[in-house]
């Protein structure tokens, strides 16, 4: 898939654990893990918004398009 999820990079920059982000965003650890590992096929805008608020970043900091 040409969309790369850089959630782990942003979490490291903000020194935030998966558990902490899960609590702030109110998403299960398993769903957040699926997103973090790039196995997710979709993300809701309200989830993306909550993640961006929690990590104080822009959607482009998390999602990247790479041509194959």
KEKE-3310 file (N, C-alpha, C; in steps of 0.2 Angstrom, whole numbers, plus 5000, padded with zeros to 4 digits):
npx = (5004:5003:5002:5010:5011:5017:5016:5022:5034:5030:5025:5037:5044:5037:5038:5028:5019:5011:5001:4998:4994:4983:4974:4972:4966:4956:4955:4956:4970:4973:4967:4974:4987:4986:4985:4997:5007:5004:4995:4982:4968:4960:4956:4946:4941:4938:4946:4959:4960:4959:4971:4980:4978:4981:4995:5000:5001:5001:4990:4998:5010:5009:5004:5010:5012:5019:5025:5023)
npy = (4994:5011:5021:5026:5024:5034:5033:5028:5035:5048:5046:5042:5054:5062:5056:5047:5033:5018:5014:5026:5035:5027:5029:5043:5045:5037:5024:5007:4997:4986:4991:5003:4998:4990:5001:5007:4998:4998:4990:4993:4997:5008:5024:5033:5050:5057:5049:5051:5065:5065:5058:5067:5078:5073:5070:5082:5087:5087:5079:5075:5073:5060:5052:5046:5047:5036:5033:5018)
npz = (5000:4996:5006:5020:5037:5050:5063:5074:5074:5077:5090:5096:5095:5103:5115:5120:5125:5119:5127:5134:5123:5119:5129:5129:5116:5117:5111:5107:5113:5104:5092:5090:5089:5077:5068:5070:5066:5053:5047:5046:5036:5034:5041:5052:5051:5063:5072:5067:5070:5084:5087:5081:5089:5102:5100:5096:5082:5064:5052:5041:5047:5052:5042:5026:5008:4997:4981:4972)
capx = (5000:5007:5001:5014:5009:5022:5013:5028:5039:5028:5025:5044:5046:5033:5040:5022:5018:5005:4996:4996:4990:4977:4970:4970:4962:4950:4954:4959:4977:4974:4966:4980:4993:4985:4986:5004:5011:5003:4991:4975:4965:4957:4956:4941:4944:4938:4951:4965:4959:4960:4978:4984:4977:4985:5002:5001:5004:4997:4989:5004:5016:5007:5002:5014:5011:5025:5023:5026)
capy = (5000:5017:5025:5024:5026:5035:5034:5026:5040:5054:5044:5043:5061:5065:5052:5044:5026:5016:5014:5033:5037:5024:5032:5050:5045:5032:5019:5001:4995:4982:4995:5007:4994:4989:5007:5009:4994:4999:4985:4996:4998:5014:5027:5038:5057:5059:5046:5055:5071:5064:5057:5073:5083:5070:5071:5089:5086:5087:5073:5074:5070:5053:5048:5048:5044:5034:5029:5011)
capz = (5000:4995:5012:5025:5044:5054:5070:5079:5074:5081:5097:5099:5096:5109:5121:5122:5125:5116:5132:5135:5117:5119:5134:5127:5110:5118:5106:5111:5111:5098:5086:5089:5087:5070:5065:5071:5062:5046:5045:5045:5029:5034:5048:5053:5052:5070:5075:5065:5073:5091:5087:5080:5095:5107:5098:5094:5076:5058:5048:5036:5051:5053:5035:5020:5002:4993:4975:4972)
cpx = (5004:5006:5005:5012:5015:5021:5019:5033:5037:5027:5032:5046:5043:5034:5033:5021:5012:4999:4993:4992:4983:4972:4967:4966:4956:4949:4958:4966:4977:4972:4972:4986:4992:4987:4994:5009:5009:4998:4983:4974:4962:4957:4950:4944:4944:4944:4958:4965:4961:4968:4982:4984:4982:4993:5004:5005:4999:4996:4995:5010:5015:5007:5007:5012:5017:5023:5027:5030)
cpy = (5006:5022:5022:5027:5027:5037:5033:5032:5046:5052:5044:5050:5065:5061:5049:5037:5024:5016:5021:5036:5034:5027:5039:5050:5041:5027:5013:5000:4991:4986:5000:5004:4992:4995:5008:5004:4994:4994:4987:4998:5005:5017:5032:5045:5059:5055:5049:5061:5070:5062:5063:5078:5080:5071:5078:5089:5087:5080:5070:5071:5063:5049:5051:5044:5043:5030:5023:5010)
cpz = (5000:5001:5017:5032:5048:5061:5075:5079:5078:5088:5100:5100:5102:5115:5124:5120:5121:5121:5133:5129:5117:5123:5132:5121:5111:5113:5109:5109:5105:5092:5084:5087:5079:5066:5065:5067:5054:5043:5044:5038:5028:5041:5047:5054:5059:5074:5074:5069:5080:5092:5086:5086:5101:5106:5096:5087:5070:5055:5044:5040:5052:5047:5030:5014:4999:4987:4975:4965)
residu = (UNK:UNK:UNK:UNK:UNK:UNK:UNK:UNK:UNK:UNK:UNK:UNK:UNK:UNK:UNK:UNK:UNK:UNK:UNK:UNK:UNK:UNK:UNK:UNK:UNK:UNK:UNK:UNK:UNK:UNK:UNK:UNK:UNK:UNK:UNK:UNK:UNK:UNK:UNK:UNK:UNK:UNK:UNK:UNK:UNK:UNK:UNK:UNK:UNK:UNK:UNK:UNK:UNK:UNK:UNK:UNK:UNK:UNK:UNK:UNK:UNK:UNK:UNK:UNK:UNK:UNK:UNK:UNK)
# end
